[in-house]
């Protein structure tokens, strides 16, 4: 298969995985969906290997094991899985990351922060569910920041269009590269967030 065909297949697998994750969020015990998710994750990993693309956090996270509290719906995470999106403390504030290792299922896990930076080992009991942008916060023609798939770092970008499965076509402001990015790998620009916007 040629590079273009492999990239097209990779996009198909990632889109299918997103649909399966959506179905799993509604029915997390469905064995067929759980098996399909595992198969799709394996296809994605194999296709990335063929393309020579380094592994990155999955575009869509497995369901979070959490218990709801009475603080506005923010849950306390009681267990984690590899690939699960969470928030962990970084520089005195909670930041989105992905569980990379459950460290034997003990009280700590290894979290890689989205957009780079030092990874951390964190107590599972201190983790929070992730906070992603809402689709209403992402405007076509508007500014955002997104994790560039080639290096895993945050860059300012312009949102070009809405794609399927909560993804957006963006153009990065610095090098003018374009790609489709999951809303889970987007955030409001740091300067806007600091100004309260």
C-alpha positions in Angstrom: 0.0 0.0 0.0 1.1 3.5 -0.7 1.5 6.2 1.9 -1.6 8.0 0.8 -3.7 4.8 1.0 -2.3 4.1 4.5 -3.1 7.6 5.7 -6.6 7.2 4.3 -7.0 3.9 6.2 -5.6 5.5 9.3 -8.2 8.3 9.1 -11.0 5.7 8.6 -9.8 3.6 11.6 -9.7 6.7 13.8 -13.1 7.9 12.7 -14.5 4.4 13.3 -12.9 4.3 16.7 -14.6 7.6 17.5 -18.0 6.2 16.6 -17.3 3.1 18.8 -16.2 5.3 21.7 -19.5 7.2 21.4 -21.4 4.0 21.4 -19.5 2.7 24.4 -20.2 5.9 26.3 -23.9 5.0 26.0 -23.4 1.2 26.6 -20.0 0.6 28.3 -20.7 -3.1 28.9 -21.4 -4.0 25.3 -18.8 -6.8 24.6 -19.0 -6.3 20.8 -18.1 -2.6 21.1 -15.3 -3.3 23.6 -13.8 -6.0 21.3 -14.2 -3.7 18.3 -12.5 -0.8 20.1 -9.5 -3.1 20.9 -9.3 -4.2 17.3 -9.4 -0.7 16.0 -6.8 0.5 18.4 -4.5 -2.3 17.2 -5.2 -1.4 13.5 -4.3 2.2 14.3 -1.1 1.2 16.0 -0.1 -1.1 13.2 -0.9 1.5 10.5 1.0 4.2 12.4 4.0 1.8 12.6 3.8 1.2 8.8 3.7 5.0 8.3 6.6 5.6 10.7 4.4 7.8 12.9 5.3 7.9 16.5 2.5 6.9 18.9 0.4 9.7 20.2 -2.4 9.8 22.7 -5.5 8.3 21.2 -7.9 10.8 19.6 -10.8 9.3 21.6 -10.5 8.0 25.2 -12.0 4.9 26.7 -14.8 5.5 29.2 -13.8 6.9 32.5 -14.4 4.9 35.7 -15.6 7.6 38.1 -18.1 8.2 40.8 -20.1 11.4 40.7 -19.9 13.9 43.5 -22.1 16.8 44.4 -19.7 19.4 43.2 -21.3 20.3 39.9 -20.9 16.9 38.3 -17.1 16.7 38.6 -16.3 13.1 39.5 -13.6 11.6 41.5 -11.7 9.0 39.5 -11.3 5.7 41.3 -9.5 3.6 38.7 -7.8 4.2 35.4 -6.9 2.5 32.1 -4.0 3.0 29.7 -5.2 5.5 27.1 -7.7 7.2 29.4 -7.9 11.0 29.3 -7.6 12.6 32.8 -6.6 15.8 34.4 -3.5 15.8 36.7 -1.7 18.6 38.5 0.9 20.4 36.5 2.4 23.7 37.7 -0.3 24.2 40.4 -3.3 23.7 38.0 -5.1 20.7 36.5 -4.1 19.9 32.9 -5.5 17.3 30.5 -3.3 14.3 30.0 -3.4 10.6 29.0 -2.7 7.6 31.3 0.4 5.9 29.8 0.9 3.2 32.5 -1.3 2.0 35.4 1.9 1.0 37.3 0.5 -2.4 38.2 -2.9 -1.1 39.2 -1.7 0.4 42.4 -2.6 3.8 43.8 -0.5 5.7 41.2 -0.3 5.9 37.5 1.9 7.6 34.8 0.3 10.5 33.0 1.6 12.2 29.8 0.3 15.7 29.5 -1.3 16.8 26.2 0.9 19.2 24.3 4.2 18.0 25.8 5.9 18.9 29.0 7.2 16.6 31.7 5.2 13.5 32.4 4.2 12.7 35.9 3.3 9.9 38.3 0.1 10.8 40.0 -2.1 9.4 42.7 -5.2 8.1 41.0 -7.3 9.6 43.8 -6.0 13.1 42.8 -7.0 12.8 39.2 -10.0 14.5 37.7 -12.1 13.8 34.6 -10.7 15.7 31.6 -12.1 19.1 30.5 -12.5 19.4 26.8 -13.7 22.3 24.7 -17.4 22.3 23.9 -18.3 22.4 20.2 -20.0 25.8 20.9 -16.6 27.2 21.9 -15.0 26.3 18.6 -15.8 28.8 15.8 -14.9 28.4 12.1 -12.5 31.2 11.4 -11.7 31.6 15.1 -8.4 31.1 16.9 -7.5 28.1 19.0 -4.5 26.0 20.0 -4.1 22.4 18.9 -1.7 19.6 19.4 0.3 19.1 16.2 0.3 15.3 15.4 3.9 15.3 14.2 5.5 16.5 17.5 2.8 16.4 20.1 3.2 20.1 21.0 0.6 22.9 21.3 0.5 25.5 18.5 -1.8 28.5 17.8 -4.1 27.7 14.8 -7.1 29.0 12.9 -10.2 26.7 12.6 -11.0 26.2 9.0 -14.0 23.8 9.1 -16.0 21.4 11.2 -15.4 17.7 10.4 -17.1 14.5 11.6 -16.8 13.1 15.1 -16.0 16.3 16.9 -12.9 17.0 14.8 -11.9 20.2 13.1 -9.7 21.1 10.1 -7.1 23.6 11.4 -4.2 25.5 9.9 -1.3 26.2 12.3 -0.3 29.9 12.4 3.5 29.4 12.5 4.3 26.9 9.7 0.9 27.0 7.9 0.6 23.2 8.2 -3.0 21.9 8.1 -4.6 18.8 9.6 -7.8 17.4 11.1 -7.7 17.5 14.9 -10.0 16.1 17.6 -11.6 18.6 19.8 -9.9 16.7 22.7 -6.6 18.0 21.4 -7.7 21.6 21.2 -7.9 24.4 23.7 -8.6 28.1 23.7 -5.4 30.2 23.2 -3.4 30.7 26.4 -3.6 34.5 26.2 -7.4 34.4 25.8 -7.7 31.9 28.8 -5.5 34.2 30.9 -7.7 37.2 30.1 -10.8 35.3 31.0 -11.8 34.6 27.4 
